[in-house]
């Protein structure tokens, strides 16, 4: 017997569409991208900024889509497409309606996560750790926008015990409509940082946009705020204004409801000690970053709120690893020795950049090695970009970084601010930077790569890793193997 995600009658009713063709009994999955379509899926032909899904219906059918959800106004032009259709007025609206139905039928405890940094890391840690105590459905990748959130919610199996959803934004009023679909029992704001400042006047406005997440909490739901965040009091007030009575805090600050009591980096990661409720829990982290401990503290707090076995969750966190571009480490052969590559290329803002530099500062190069930072532009900082890039000069010098390679127009401000205080090179493009970097590496070096996605520093990481054929390793001291990956997202 096929285990359907959606029976066809429920799918048609929820989308508000009409069926044309010989419909299957149900669909086993949902997709909006023909590259991810699996046999038995329903394909939603969403019109995006660059592509219209209606142009790829034949490819969807070839990939095995059993149902095509299409727009009424596009139907006359689809005469040559052979498939089963659910015809709706607007495809994205139909997907949102389906996500609303998914939420209505679910008995899962729902956790929503936002923040300027750490939201994907926290979401993935929740996915992994809660799986130790029940079935978990969570957003794929960084599906956190106006189509990613409803798609993720619509994909949630009816029997899930926990649902974890990431909600992002880069403008005001983006989180509000999404969280009202998700209707979480727990809403977490990891940290407010100066990201997307090109769309906001100041960090206070960013906090206000993040605080929209509290407006969608179910009656009796819980807001979770970072006690160490300067924007914490403002977020707490926003939660109260949204009618939330249960507000919890996490952090190292005295008085935090979920408190970090101790954090000790170790050769193979780190160990954290946390007080959750009336009990203390140690977590053997496979990540050495202090900022990762904050994310895991939020995970433990959320587990406590939803009534999960916190001890089992803490144990499960010891086997969790961060994803690609979030601090994954590689040992790469070089001459008679090796270098350690720390891949932080997923994204960057001033806060995550500082965390990544701190991670590099804590690394121990082998004899003759150096700490090398390869940094690309932090995007979407608006008219504050020059000052925020220049501010990193003191961060790098105080951290004892030996050499810096910079790329991008915005990073020229940092090069000027360093003004010879440490060895630095600025390059206009990645090819020039890569050629210089490869020509100057030596055995024992620890190299950290960090920049916004749009700069493309992941290409340098891929070039180095593929050339060496190396497997990810852990936080190295330059002298031996280890097994840790960490991140600063």
N, C-alpha and C positions, 0 to 999 in steps of 0.2 A: 504493500500500500504506500502510495506516494505521500510524503509529508509536505503539504503545501504551506507556503508562507501566507498566501491569501486564496481562499476559495473564490472562484470566478464571480459568483453572485455578490459576495461581499466586496470584491474589487470594483465591480461595475457600480454598485450602489454608493460606495464611499467616494468614488471619483465624480459621481453625478453624471456619468456618461451613458452612451447607448452602444450596445454590442452589435458588430457586423461580422459575420463569418461563422465558422464552425469552432466555437470556443472550447478550450480545454476545461477540465474540471477545476483547475486552479493554476497558480503560478508558484514556482519555487524560489524566485528571487526578483529583484528589481534593478534596473540599470538605466542610466542616461547616457552611457558611453559605449559605442559598439565594440571598443577594445576590451571591455570587461563583461560583455554579454555572455551568459552561460545558457545552455539548453534548458528550456522551460521558464526562462525569465519573461517578465513584462518589460518592454522597452518604452520609456517615456521620451517622446520627441520634443525635448525642451529647446526653446530658442534662446541661445546665449548671446554674449557680446560679439563673438566672432563666428560662431557656427549655429546652424539651425538643424536640430535633430531630424527634421523631416527630410533632409537631404541624404540621410544615412539609413533609411528604413530597409532598403534591400540588403545592406550589409548586416543589419540587425537580424533579419530573417535568416540570412546565411549562417550567422553565428549561433542560431538556435532559438531566437526569441519566439515565443509561442503567442504573444499578444503585443500589439503595437498601440500605444496610447497616443492619439493624434488630435490635432486641432480641427474643428469643424470647417473653418475657412480654408484649410489646406486640403481637405478631402477631395475636391474635384480634380486636383492635380495628381492624385495618387492612383490613377487607374491602372498603371502597369505594375504596381506593387502588389504582390500576392502574399496576403497574410490575414490574420484575424485582428480586427480593429476595435478599440474602445474610443469612441469619438466624443470629445469634450470641447467646451468653449475655449478654454485656455489650459495648456498642458501643465504649466507650473502650478496654477491654481488647483488643478486636479490632484497633483502630487501633495500639495499642502493639505487638501481635504483628506487624502488617504493617510497622511501622517497624523492628522487629528483623530481619525478613526483608530489608528494603531495605539495612540495614547489612551483613548477611551476604553479599549478592550483589555488593556494591560493591567496586571496587578503588581507589576514590578515596582521596587523602590527606585526612584529616578533621581539622579545626581547631575546637575549642570555645572560646568566649569567655564570661567572666563578669567581674563587677566592679561596684562601687557606682556608678561613673560611667564612661562611655566604651565600654561593651560594644556598644551598637548602632552607634555611630560606627565602632568598630574592625571590627565585622562587615561593615558596608557598605563600608568602605574595602578590606577583604580581598576582598569580592565583585568590586568594580570592578577592583582592581589585578591579581588573579590571572586575571581574564578575558583579560588581555593574553598569558597564557602557556598557557592551556588552558580547557576547559569548567568552569564553576563552578556549583554549586548552593548556595544559602544560604537561611537562614530568611527568610520574608517579614516585613516590618514588625518588630514586637517579639514575634514568636511564640516566647516563651521559657519558657512554663510547662508544666504537666502535660499539656495538650492541644496546645499550640503546637509543642513540641519533637518529639513523635512524628509529628504531622501533617507538619512540615517534613521530617523524615527519610524518612517514607513517600513523600513527593513526589520524592525524589531519583532522577533517571534513572540507570539501571544503568551508563551509559557516562560518567558525570561523572568528571572528572579530580581535582577538588577539591570538598570539602564543607565549608561553614562554618556553624556553629550557635551561636546565642546561647542561654545558659542563665541564667535569672534566679531570684530567690528573694526572699521577705520573711519567711521562717521557716526555722529549722534543718531539715535532712533533706529539703529540696526539690530541691536540686541532685543529691544522691547517686543517686536512682533514675533521673534523666534522663540523667546522664552515663554511666551503665552501659548505657544503650540506645545512646547516640551512639558510645561507645568511640573517642575521638579519638586521633590520633597526636600532636597538640599541644594542650595546655590552657593558655590564657592567663587570668591575672587582671590586669585593667587597673589597678585601684586600689581600695583599701578605704577607704571614707569613712563618716561617720556618717549613713547612710540607714537607714530602717526601724528606728530605735532604739526605737520603740514595742514592737517584738517581741524586742528583745535588751537585755541588761543593759549592754553596753558595746561599743566598737568591736572589742575582742578577740574577742567572740562572733560578730560579723559576719565577721571574718576567718576564724574557724573554719568558718563555714557556707560561705564562698566556697571554702575549701580543700577542700571535698568534691569539687570538680571533678577533683582529681588522682587520686581513687580509681577513676575510670573509664578512665584511660589504658591503651592497649594495651601489651603487653609491649614494652619498649624505647622507649616514648613519652617525650615531652619536656614538662616543666613550664616555663612562662614567667612570671616574676615581675617586678614593677616594683622596680628597685633603689632608686628614690627614695621608695618607700612605707615609712613607719615600720613597717608590718605585714609588710614583705618578709621579714625573718628568720623570723617566725612561719610565714608561708606556705611558705617553703623547708623548714622543719622538718616541716610537714604533708605536703609532697610526699615527703620522705624516709620518713616514717612510712607513707605509702601504697605504699612500695616503688619509688618513682621514683628512678632513678640519674642520669638526664640532666636537670639543672635549669639553665636559662639565665635571665639577667637582662637587663633593658633600662632605660635611663634616662640621665641626665646624670652620675650618680655615677661617679667613677673606679673602674675595675675592672668596670663593667657589660659583659656579653658583647656587647650591642648598644647602642652608646653614642651619645648625642646630643652631637656635638662643637661645634655652633654653631647658633644660631637668630637670624634677623634679620627683624623685621617689615619689610615693604615696602609701597609705595602700593597695589599690587595683590594683596597677600597676605602671603607670607613665604617665606623660604628657609631650609631646614634642611640641615645636613651631618651625616651619620651614618657611623659605622664599623660595618660588618656583616662579620663574619669578618675577613679580612685586607685588605679593600678599603674605600674611602670612597665614599659616594654622596651627591650633592646632590639634594634634592627641591625643586622649585619649587611651593610650596604655594599653593593658591587660598584658603587659610584663614589668618587672622592669629593665631589663638589659640595660645599656647604649649602649652596642654594638648592641642591637636590634634596637635602634633608628637610628643607622647608616644604617642598612639594610633597614629600612622603609623610610629613606631619599632618598636612591637610588630608591626605588619604586615610591615615589612621583615625583622624577626627570624624571624617565622613562615615567610615565603617562603624564607628561607635554610635553615631546618630541613627543610622539605619538598622541598628541592632545586630550587626554581623559579629562573628567571633573575632575580636580584635587580635587575640593571640595568633590565630591561624593566618590572619591578614598580615601581621608583622612577620611571621615566618615566611610567607609567600614572597614578601618584598625582597628577601635575600636572594631570590633567583631572578629578579626582574632586571632587565637591561634597557638602557635608553636606545633610541633609534638612530638611524643614519643621519649624520650631520649634527648630532646633539652630543658631541663629546666622545664619539666612538674612537677608540685608539687602535693604531696599527704599528707593528714593529716591521720596519722596512730594511732590508739588507743594503749596506753601503760599504764597499770595499771589504776590509776584513772585519768590519763591525756592523752596526745598525743605527738607524735613527728611530725615534718615536714620533709618530704623526697623530696629533689630536684634531679630529674633524669636528669643528664647530660651525660648519659652513651653511647650516640650514637657514639661519636668519640672524639679524642683529639689530639691537637698539642700544642706547647708552648703558642701560642697566645690565643687559645680558653680555655686553662687551666687557664691562668691568668684571663680571663673574668669570668670563673666559680667561681674562688676563690673570686673575687670581689663581685660576686652575693651573695655568702655565707657570706662574711663580712658585707654586707648590711642587712642581715636577722637579726631579733630580736628574740632570744630564749625566751621562757617563763621563769618564775622564777625557778631558779635551773637548767636551761638547758644550753647546750653548743653548740658551732659551731664545727661540726665534718666534716672533709673532708675524703672521701674514694677514693683513687686515684690509678689507674692502669697505666701500661706502656704507654708511647706515642711511637708508632711504626714508622718505616721507617725514622728514624733520622740518620742512618748511624754512622759514627765515631764521630759525635757530640752528640750522645745520652747521654752519661754519663754527659757531661757538662751541657746540656740543662735540664736534670732532676735535677741535683744538684742546678741549678739556681733557682728552685722553692722554695728553703728553705727560702730565704729572702722574697719572695712573701707571703708565708704562715705566717711567723712571723710578718711581717708588717701589715698583714690583721687582726691580732688578732684571728687567728683560735686556738681553744682550744685543739683539739685532731686530730691526723692524723692516718689513717689506710692505709697502702701501700701494693700493691701486684705486683709481676712481677720482673724479673731479673733487668730491667732497673731502677726500683724504688728503688733498693738498694742504688744507688748513692745519691738519695734524703735523704734516711734514714741516711746515713753516714754524709751528709752535715748538717742535722738538729742537730745531735750530742747533743741531750738532750735539745735543745733550746725550744722545746715544747713537750708535750706528744705524742709519735709516736710509732707505731708498724709496722714492716715489716713482710710480710708473703710470702712464696713461692707459695702458691696456694689459690684459691678462697674459698675452703672448710674451710681451717684454718682461713682465714680472717673472713668469715661469722660467724663462731662459736664464735670467740672473739668479733666481733662487736655486735652480738645479746646478748651476755652475759653482755655487758657494757652499753647498751643504757638505758636512763632514761627519764622520762616525761619532756617535755620542750625542748629537743634537736632538733637542726636543722641539718640534715645530707645531705651532697651533695656528689653524686657519679659521678665520671668522669674518663674516660680512653678510649683508642682506642678500636674499635670494636673487634679486635682479642683477647683482654684480657677477654671479656665476662662478664664485670661488670653488664650488664643488667640482668644477672641471679640473682644477689643479689637484684636488684630492684624488679624483678618479685617475688622473694621469700618473701620479706617484704610486698609487696602490696597484693599478693594473700593470705598471712597468715592473713592479717587484713581485706581483702574485702573492701578496701578503694577506694573511688572515687577521681579523681584528684581535687585539690583545688587550691587556688591562693597563692600569696605571703603572708605568715602568719607572724604575730607578736607574735605568740605563745599563743595569748589570745582570738582569735575569728576567725570566718570564713571569707573566701575571695574567689575570683573566677579567679585568674590569673595563667597563665602558661607562662613560658619564656624559652629562649634557648641561647646557646653560640656556635652554629654551624657556 
